[in-house]
Amino acid sequence: MAAVVLCTDEFEALARAEALARGLPQLPLVTVTHPIGGTPPHSVRAKAALVVDQVIQALTTAPAVSVSGERGEEEAETLEAPTDPDGLQAWVLEQGWGDGLPILPPTPERVKALLANTGRDPDEVIAVLPPRLGEATVRTLAVNAALAGARPEHLPLIIGAVEAIADPAFNLPAVQTTTHPCSPLLIINGPLTARLGIASGTGALGPGPWANAVIGRAVRLALQNVGGARPGKEDRATLGHPGKYTYCLAENEAASPWEPLSVERGFGYGTSTVTVCASEGPHNVNDHGSITARGIVATLAGVAATSGTNNVYLEGEPLFVLGPEHARTVAGDGWSKADLKQALFAAARVPLSRFSPENLERFAALRPQWFQGASTDAAVPIAAAWEDLMVIVAGGAGKHSAFIPTFGRTRSITRRIEE
């Protein structure tokens, strides 16, 4: 059966990478000028008219060589890298392996030391990562951990995070290639956080903590180097955000008045876990005045209920990160975490009057139960159900919390860390 890939010119590199990864390098590709979304129908028709002949030719002409449904396998090889630090950084970037920050050389000795801490077969395939469909083995994850500056004790957590990200419900193919700025956020629970020194308090999402920085960065480098999501090529994020360098913190369980995320998801208090979410950057919530749970909810909901987040039409599991002081205020009124989620679901709603007519039409097809046929004074929630809202406690002193929207069409995944 004849086939052709049709995309905008901005996505040509991604389309070619996908075809190659799936063993279809000769698959015909036809591009139209970007963009299509948000373009008047007459302009879309005009763009289509320019490529009709190309599409017909592609569909009626045999490919130059026979194609296979199997993706091509690449032979592993060892490359000689420059030994001086400046030359090494430039060389890694030329290969398309770096993230723009300095890296450490993944020498055989350093990789061997990382592998020694896992007790797993170095050639075990942990996941196949899109869009390149690269095999993330224990060894390749160790190499990326070495590039990031991770230590041997960090590798089991990195492996667990990649296993979670590869779960189909996470929707990694879309997360890796979307124009949305999402990046996997790693939330760590359990005794491993103290042993590895993963920050959960003041500045947990900021600079300073070694473990937070290198664990999150190692996962990101693996997604780029093994999965092939190269920024500006296959990774099509319009702007991106700093979490695409590293995005990792621990829940501040000691300061939380509620059960931690891991226990909420069925794991024991003594179990170390990693939860991955396809997340935007944190949006600060400043409330120095409220002294009641309902006051805190009003402020959190005011930040979360905006018409420009993916969650408002793709749903998913948006995340509220409560600072310990806000959490104590809410719990001080006798509220459980479930009480807080139900209140946020009821309050964090966007009036339909805040959406453009074009978006109302588009969202009615994607989320008809809330947008289709509703009156202009109706309002839509930021998730499908209150249970889909995520709440953790993190940070230190200060009356600040954060709202972290997600990609929407994704589910967060929690995995036990095998130490």
Helices and strands as residue ranges (DSSP letters): E 5-8, G 9-11, H 12-21, E 29-32, H 41-60, H 85-95, H 108-116, E 125-129, E 134-137, H 138-148, G 152-154, H 155-165, G 168-170, H 172-177, E 183-189, H 192-196, H 210-225, G 242-244, E 248-250, G 253-255, H 261-264, E 273-279, E 283-286, H 293-304, H 311-314, E 319-322, H 324-332, H 337-347, E 349-351, G 352-354, H 357-366, H 368-371, E 379-381, G 386-388, E 390-393, E 400-404, E 413-416
